[in-house]
Amino acid sequence: MMTSIKMLATGDSGRIVGFDQAGGSYRKKLLAMGLTPGTEFTVTRFAPMGDPVEIKLRGFSLSLRKNEASILLIEKL
């Protein structure tokens, strides 16, 4: 079942399935940051107001704003 990062809790894991069509221009930036389909990640924390969210993938931590993260189509593991 596909969902978005904002629906996950700290400690949850997910896998990137694809990208939302609305985020076409930002897709290249996400791919350059290592967010490719099939990549697994873990949500490590949310900022106090919920934005940004920090995820750990490929051995490093990455912070994404809600609007950036909403482009990702993910499945919860």
N, C-alpha and C positions, 0 to 999 in steps of 0.2 A: 504494500500500500504506500503510495507516494504521499509525502507530507512536506513541511518546511522546517527549517532549523528552529524557528520561534516556537514550534510545538514540542520541541525536545526539552528535557530538563538537564541540569548539570550532571555529568557522568554518563549520559546516554550516548550511544554510538549510532552512527548512520553511514550510509554509502551514497555517494553522488550518482544519480541515475541520468541526469541531463540538465537542461537549462530551459527556463520559461521563455517563450517566444518574445515577450515584451522586453526582455533584457538583451537584445541582440548586440547593441553597441558595447555593453559592459562585459559580454561573454569572453572576449579576447583577453581582457585584463584578468578575469577569474582563471582562465586556462593558464595564463602566464604565472599565476601564483600557485599552480599545482593542483587546482580544483578541477580535475579531469574526471569524466565518467568512470565509475568503478572504484574510485578512491574512497577508502574508509577513513572516518574521523571520529573523534570523541569531543563532546562539548565539555570544555574545562571550566568555563564560568561566564556569567552575564554581568555586565556593569550594573550598578545599583538601580538605574532607571531602565534597565533592559537593553540598552544600546550603547556600545557594541556588544557582540558576543565573541568569545574567544574559543577557537577550536584547535585541536592538536591533530596534525596529519603529517605523514612522511617524516616524522622526527622533529618537527618544529611547530610552534604555536602561531596562529594567525588570528587577528581580530578583524571582524567584518561588521559593518553597519547593517541595521535591519533591512534597509532597502537593497543593499548589495546581496545579503544572504537570501532575500526573498526570491532572487532570480534562480537559485539552485533548486532543482527537484531532487529530493532525497527519499530514501527508504530507511526506516528505523531498523536497526539490527537487534 
